[in-house]
Amino acid sequence: MAFEFEKLSVLIVEDTIPMLKLVSSVLDTLGVGTVYTSSEGEEGYTMFSKQNPDIVVTDWHMQPMNGIELVKKIRTDKKSPNRTVPIVMMTGFSALPRVSQARDTGVTEFLVKPFSANDLARRIAYVINKPRDFIETADYFGPDRRRRKSDNHKGPFRRDSDLQA
């Protein structure tokens, strides 16, 4: 399925300059209208606040502010212009504890390096076409971590919305 990304704005936060250029080039090739780039988390948050992009793509490992800290700031800072912005986390580590930590921080999609242009395009298309509801609790704000509804679930309801359905 072909997607038209020309009206889309994406912020890339990546400290490895060749990877930053590669992701930027891929987004340009996909036809993304506006691509903002930053090579570190704090500067990335400043750019996010100023430009308010439609999607953020960030690396995990950066200094001094890493991608997890950036996600936390986007999701929890009272000055954040869009706490519900879709965030795609890139990393070279795909172990389940990492994926869980990213998910529990408020990451929308996870992208393991190395990845193809098609992998990145699919993540972007997914966050556009299948936006997830956001959940706010005392210790979490981010996309609903439930990906699918199980008709076989026999346990208690987990959300008030489950009771209303």
C-alpha positions in Angstrom: 0.0 0.0 0.0 1.5 3.4 -1.0 1.3 6.2 1.5 1.6 9.9 0.9 3.8 11.5 3.5 4.2 15.0 2.0 2.1 16.7 4.7 4.0 14.9 7.5 6.7 16.4 9.7 9.1 14.1 11.5 11.8 14.9 14.1 14.8 12.6 14.1 16.9 12.6 17.3 20.1 10.5 16.7 23.6 11.1 17.9 25.4 9.0 15.3 25.7 11.4 12.4 25.8 8.8 9.6 22.7 7.1 11.0 21.0 10.6 11.4 21.7 11.3 7.7 20.6 7.8 6.6 17.2 8.1 8.4 16.8 11.6 7.1 17.5 10.4 3.6 15.0 7.5 3.9 12.3 9.9 5.1 13.1 12.2 2.2 12.9 9.3 -0.2 9.5 8.3 1.3 8.3 11.9 0.5 8.1 13.2 4.1 7.3 16.9 3.8 9.4 18.2 6.6 12.3 16.5 8.4 13.9 18.1 11.5 17.1 16.7 12.9 18.9 16.8 16.2 22.0 15.0 17.4 21.2 14.9 21.1 18.2 14.5 23.4 18.0 17.9 25.1 18.4 19.8 21.8 15.9 17.3 20.3 13.4 18.3 23.0 13.9 22.0 22.3 13.3 21.4 18.6 10.3 19.2 19.4 8.9 22.1 21.5 9.5 24.7 18.8 8.5 22.7 15.7 5.8 20.4 17.2 6.3 17.6 14.6 3.8 14.9 13.8 6.1 12.0 14.7 9.4 11.7 16.6 12.0 9.1 15.7 14.7 8.8 18.4 17.7 6.6 19.1 17.9 5.0 22.6 21.6 5.5 23.3 22.7 9.2 23.4 24.5 11.5 25.7 23.8 13.4 27.8 20.1 12.9 27.5 19.2 9.4 26.1 16.1 8.5 24.1 14.2 7.0 27.1 14.7 10.3 29.0 13.6 12.2 25.9 10.4 10.1 25.7 9.7 10.7 29.5 10.1 14.4 29.0 7.8 14.5 25.9 5.2 12.5 27.8 5.4 14.2 31.2 6.6 17.8 30.9 3.9 20.3 31.4 5.4 22.4 28.7 5.4 19.6 26.1 3.4 20.9 23.1 2.1 17.4 22.3 2.3 14.7 24.9 0.5 12.2 22.6 2.9 12.5 19.6 3.8 9.1 18.2 7.4 8.1 19.1 9.4 5.5 17.3 12.4 4.3 19.3 15.4 3.0 17.3 18.0 0.7 19.0 20.4 -2.0 18.2 19.2 -4.0 21.2 16.0 -6.0 20.9 16.0 -8.0 24.1 12.5 -8.3 25.7 13.4 -6.2 28.8 14.5 -3.3 26.5 11.3 -3.5 24.5 9.3 -3.6 27.7 11.2 -0.6 29.2 10.6 1.4 26.0 6.9 0.5 26.0 6.5 1.3 29.7 8.1 4.7 29.1 5.6 5.6 26.5 7.2 4.6 23.2 4.6 4.0 20.4 6.7 1.8 18.1 10.1 0.0 18.4 12.5 -0.3 15.5 15.6 -2.5 15.8 18.8 -1.5 13.9 19.7 -2.4 11.3 16.4 -1.8 9.6 15.2 -1.3 6.0 13.5 1.8 4.6 10.4 -0.4 4.4 10.6 -1.2 8.1 10.7 2.5 8.9 7.9 3.3 6.4 5.7 0.6 8.0 6.2 2.0 11.5 5.2 5.5 10.3 2.2 4.2 8.4 1.2 2.2 11.5 1.2 5.1 13.9 -0.8 7.2 11.3 -3.4 4.5 10.4 -3.8 2.8 13.7 -3.4 5.4 16.4 -3.6 4.1 19.9 -5.6 5.5 22.8 -3.5 7.1 25.5 -3.7 6.0 29.1 -2.9 8.2 32.1 -2.4 6.7 35.6 -0.4 7.8 38.6 2.8 6.2 37.2 2.3 6.1 33.4 1.3 8.3 30.5 1.5 6.9 27.0 -0.1 4.8 24.4 -2.3 1.9 25.5 0.1 -1.0 25.7 -2.6 -3.5 24.7 -2.1 -4.3 21.0 -5.0 -6.6 20.6 -8.2 -7.6 22.3 -8.4 -11.2 23.4 -11.8 -12.9 23.3 -10.4 -15.6 25.5 -9.5 -13.3 28.4 -11.3 -14.6 31.5 -9.8 -12.3 34.1 -11.0 -9.1 35.6 -11.5 -6.0 33.4 -8.5 -3.7 33.6 -9.9 -0.4 32.4 -13.2 1.5 33.0 -13.6 1.5 29.2 -13.7 -2.3 29.3 -16.7 -2.1 31.5 -18.5 0.3 29.1 -17.8 -1.8 26.0 
